[in-house]
Amino acid sequence: MGKLEDRVAVITGGASGIGEAIVRLFVKEGARVVVADIQDEPGQKLARSLGKKASFIHTDVTLEDNVKGMIDHAVDSYGRLDCVVNNAGMGGVEGEIESIPVTGFDKTMAILLRGVFLGMKHAAPVMKRQGKGNIINMASIAGLRGISQNHPYSAAKAAVIQLTRTVAMELAQYQIRVNCICPGMIVTSIFGMTKGMSSPDIARTKENLNRLFEKMQPIQRTGLPEDIANAALWLAGDDSSFVTGHALVVDGGTSAGQMWSSQMKYKAKIESALGLEPSEQVPITKKE
């Protein structure tokens, strides 16, 4: 028996990338899953490949009637709603603060923040009636640290983390848990799509990013969509039954600090500036 046997889950942005990995794992673990996405063809293809355990519904998470329809579809199709994963996302508008257009800022916030808000708003009444439920929001380590020239994205993800906490406090009395995941550098098509690349270019770019990212964090391998799916499975299942209001970081150690090798190089430069020979090197301690 799977960890999500006979449970019903809705996953936004479920047609590709991290969302697709979550869909596939949840179905493997026994869940019946609604794939909600604006990408009709890949979403329908994915749902068909998973048989009766999955269905697809076109969903633009910036539109409230679409989100409500998504929740209604899950309940009408499967009779209940156990989990919502608010995963739909985009790279967002980038640039120096004075160059960011308001339209780009608003679009970024609409998808990354309002979409999460709407998912929780319309899932909550159903889960309250059931007396149980589970909401998982997709945040990012960009919501925990500054990311150069990515102001709206970082702000939206920070807001998702805080919204997760406040809603978790409200819904805990109804046995509804609310958590979020903060992925690190996970290579998906979102990087190329943000730059307006074609599918072949996106595939090539992903390979290049894989080689780059595997050297940029303490755990030196590329982060995979499956890593985030495994985290979502844990949050959706009973093993995390005492966890709510939590931001689960899955980033290979990126947000913990600099890689040890980088710290040692920096330490050596400081010691050299102090005039110390290698044999005289001493640990750097905080001055009291």
C-alpha positions in Angstrom: 0.0 0.0 0.0 1.3 3.4 -0.9 1.8 6.3 1.4 -1.1 8.3 -0.2 -3.4 5.4 -0.8 -6.9 6.6 -1.9 -6.1 10.2 -1.2 -7.0 13.0 -3.6 -4.5 15.6 -4.5 -4.6 18.7 -6.8 -1.2 19.9 -8.2 -1.0 23.2 -10.0 1.7 23.5 -12.6 1.5 19.7 -12.8 2.2 19.3 -16.5 6.0 19.7 -16.4 9.1 20.1 -14.2 8.7 19.8 -10.5 4.9 19.6 -10.7 5.1 16.6 -13.1 7.5 14.8 -10.8 5.1 15.4 -7.9 2.1 14.1 -9.9 4.0 10.9 -10.9 5.2 10.2 -7.4 1.8 10.8 -5.8 0.1 8.5 -8.3 2.8 5.9 -7.6 2.0 6.2 -3.9 -1.7 5.5 -4.4 -3.2 9.0 -4.8 -5.8 10.1 -7.3 -4.4 13.3 -8.8 -5.8 16.4 -10.6 -3.2 17.9 -13.0 -3.9 21.6 -13.1 -2.0 23.7 -15.7 -2.3 26.1 -18.5 -0.3 23.7 -20.7 -3.2 21.7 -22.2 -1.4 19.3 -24.4 1.4 18.1 -22.0 -1.1 18.1 -19.1 -3.6 16.0 -21.0 -0.9 13.6 -22.2 0.4 13.2 -18.7 -3.0 12.5 -17.3 -3.8 9.9 -20.0 -0.5 8.1 -19.4 -1.4 7.7 -15.7 -4.8 6.1 -16.4 -7.8 6.4 -14.1 -5.6 7.7 -11.2 -5.3 11.1 -12.9 -7.3 13.8 -14.7 -6.4 17.1 -16.2 -8.1 20.5 -16.0 -7.0 23.7 -17.6 -6.2 26.2 -14.8 -4.8 29.7 -14.8 -3.9 30.2 -11.2 -4.2 34.0 -11.5 -7.9 33.7 -12.2 -10.2 32.9 -9.2 -12.9 31.2 -11.2 -10.3 28.8 -12.7 -8.9 28.0 -9.2 -12.4 27.4 -7.8 -13.2 25.3 -10.8 -10.1 23.2 -10.2 -11.1 22.4 -6.6 -14.7 21.7 -7.7 -13.4 19.3 -10.4 -11.4 17.4 -7.8 -14.4 17.0 -5.4 -16.8 16.2 -8.2 -14.5 13.6 -9.7 -13.2 11.9 -6.6 -15.5 12.9 -3.8 -13.0 14.6 -1.5 -9.8 16.7 -1.4 -6.9 15.6 0.8 -4.0 17.7 -0.6 -3.4 20.7 -2.7 0.1 21.5 -3.9 0.3 25.1 -5.1 3.2 24.7 -7.4 2.5 26.7 -10.5 5.3 29.2 -11.2 7.5 31.2 -13.5 10.9 32.8 -13.3 9.4 36.3 -13.1 10.6 39.6 -14.4 14.3 40.4 -13.8 16.4 43.5 -13.8 17.6 46.5 -11.8 14.9 48.0 -9.6 14.5 51.1 -11.7 14.1 49.1 -14.9 11.4 46.6 -13.8 8.1 47.4 -15.5 5.0 47.5 -13.2 3.2 45.0 -15.6 6.0 42.5 -15.2 6.0 42.9 -11.4 2.2 42.5 -11.3 2.3 39.3 -13.5 5.0 37.8 -11.3 3.1 38.4 -8.1 -0.2 37.2 -9.7 1.3 33.8 -10.5 3.6 33.2 -7.6 1.7 34.8 -4.8 -2.0 35.3 -5.7 -2.1 31.9 -7.2 -1.0 30.4 -3.9 -3.5 32.5 -2.0 -6.3 31.5 -4.3 -5.4 27.8 -4.0 -5.5 28.0 -0.2 -8.7 30.1 -0.2 -10.7 27.6 -2.2 -9.2 24.4 -0.6 -9.9 25.6 2.9 -13.7 25.3 3.0 -13.6 21.8 1.5 -11.0 20.6 4.0 -12.8 22.2 6.9 -15.9 20.3 6.1 -13.9 17.1 6.0 -12.1 17.9 9.2 -8.8 17.2 7.7 -6.5 18.3 4.8 -3.0 19.2 3.7 -1.7 22.2 1.8 1.8 22.5 0.4 3.0 25.7 -1.2 6.0 26.1 -3.4 8.4 28.8 -2.1 12.1 29.0 -2.8 15.4 29.7 -1.1 15.1 33.0 -3.0 12.5 33.9 -0.3 15.2 33.4 2.4 18.1 35.2 0.9 18.8 38.0 -1.6 19.0 37.1 -5.2 20.6 39.7 -7.5 18.2 41.3 -10.1 15.4 39.0 -9.1 13.4 41.3 -6.9 9.8 40.4 -7.6 10.4 36.7 -7.6 12.3 36.8 -4.3 9.6 39.1 -2.7 6.8 36.8 -3.9 8.6 33.7 -2.5 9.2 35.4 0.8 5.5 36.3 1.0 4.6 32.7 0.2 6.7 31.5 3.2 4.9 34.0 5.5 1.5 33.3 4.1 2.1 29.6 4.7 2.8 30.3 8.4 -0.2 32.6 9.0 -2.6 30.3 7.3 -1.2 27.3 9.1 -2.0 29.0 12.4 -5.6 29.6 11.4 -6.3 26.1 10.0 -4.5 23.9 12.5 -7.7 23.8 14.7 -9.4 22.0 11.7 -6.7 19.4 11.4 -5.5 21.1 8.2 -1.7 21.3 7.9 0.0 24.0 5.8 3.6 23.9 4.8 5.9 25.1 2.1 9.0 23.8 0.3 12.0 26.0 -0.6 13.8 24.4 -3.5 17.3 25.4 -4.4 18.8 25.3 -7.9 16.6 22.7 -9.5 17.1 22.5 -13.3 13.7 22.6 -15.1 12.5 24.2 -18.3 11.5 27.4 -16.4 15.0 28.9 -16.8 14.7 28.7 -20.6 11.0 29.6 -20.8 11.7 32.8 -18.8 14.2 33.8 -21.5 11.7 33.0 -24.3 13.8 30.1 -25.7 12.5 27.4 -28.0 12.2 23.8 -26.9 15.5 22.6 -28.4 17.3 25.6 -26.9 15.7 24.9 -23.5 16.9 21.2 -23.6 20.5 22.3 -24.4 20.4 25.0 -21.7 19.3 22.5 -19.1 22.3 20.3 -19.8 24.6 23.4 -19.4 22.9 24.4 -16.2 23.2 20.9 -14.8 27.0 21.0 -15.3 27.1 24.4 -13.7 24.8 23.8 -10.7 26.4 20.6 -9.6 29.5 22.6 -8.6 27.7 25.4 -6.8 26.4 23.8 -3.6 27.9 21.6 -0.8 26.2 18.5 -2.1 27.8 18.5 -5.5 25.1 17.0 -7.7 22.4 18.7 -9.6 19.1 19.1 -7.8 16.3 17.1 -9.4 12.6 17.6 -9.6 12.3 14.2 -7.9 14.1 15.7 -4.9 11.3 18.2 -4.4 8.7 15.5 -5.1 10.1 13.4 -2.3 9.8 16.3 0.0 6.2 16.9 -1.1 5.4 13.3 -0.5 6.7 13.5 3.1 4.7 16.6 3.8 1.6 15.1 2.3 1.8 11.9 4.2 1.3 10.8 7.8 5.0 10.7 8.6 4.8 14.6 8.9 1.5 14.6 10.9 3.0 16.9 13.6 4.5 19.4 11.1 2.7 22.6 10.1 3.8 26.2 9.3 7.2 24.9 8.2 9.4 26.0 5.3 11.3 22.8 4.3 14.5 23.7 2.5 15.7 21.3 -0.2 18.8 22.9 -1.7 21.8 20.7 -1.3 23.1 23.0 1.4 23.1 26.2 -0.7 21.4 28.3 1.9 23.5 27.0 4.7 26.6 29.0 3.7 29.6 28.9 1.4 31.1 25.6 0.3 33.9 24.4 2.6 36.5 24.7 -0.2 35.4 28.3 -0.9 35.6 29.1 2.9 39.1 27.7 3.0 40.3 29.8 0.0 38.8 32.9 1.6 40.4 32.1 4.9 43.8 31.6 3.2 43.5 35.0 1.6 42.8 36.6 5.0 45.7 34.9 6.6 48.0 36.0 3.7 46.8 39.6 4.2 47.7 39.3 7.9 51.3 38.3 6.8 51.0 34.7 8.2 53.0 32.0 6.6 51.3 28.7 6.0 52.9 27.1 9.0 51.6 30.0 11.2 48.0 29.8 10.1 45.6 29.9 13.0 41.8 29.6 13.2 40.0 32.9 12.7 37.9 33.6 15.8 35.4 36.3 16.6 36.9 39.1 18.6 35.1 39.5 22.0 
